[in-house]
């Protein structure tokens, strides 16, 4: 095998692995609730639905 073939094979083997290691960029903190139950609202700080308080 030539050096060129070896380098090409190595690149094709390693690049997909590096892509998987980078991840897709989503984490639990990025997710938001689609909707909260009646009587609750979304709290950005805690990332959960909390009871809605009225004054």
LINZIZI-V386799 format. One record per residue. RES is the residue in one small letter. BURIAL is + if it has 9 or more other ideal C-beta (glycine too) atoms within 8 Angstrom, else -. Layout:
res:RES burial:BURIAL
res:RES burial:BURIAL
//
This chain:
res:x burial:-
res:x burial:-
res:x burial:-
res:x burial:-
res:x burial:-
res:x burial:+
res:x burial:-
res:x burial:-
res:x burial:-
res:x burial:-
res:x burial:-
res:x burial:-
res:x burial:-
res:x burial:-
res:x burial:-
res:x burial:-
res:x burial:-
res:x burial:-
res:x burial:-
res:x burial:-
res:x burial:-
res:x burial:-
res:x burial:-
res:x burial:-
res:x burial:-
res:x burial:-
res:x burial:-
res:x burial:-
res:x burial:-
res:x burial:-
res:x burial:-
res:x burial:-
res:x burial:-
res:x burial:-
res:x burial:-
res:x burial:-
res:x burial:-
res:x burial:-
res:x burial:-
res:x burial:+
res:x burial:-
res:x burial:-
res:x burial:+
res:x burial:-
res:x burial:-
res:x burial:-
res:x burial:+
res:x burial:-
res:x burial:+
res:x burial:-
res:x burial:-
res:x burial:-
res:x burial:-
res:x burial:-
res:x burial:-
//
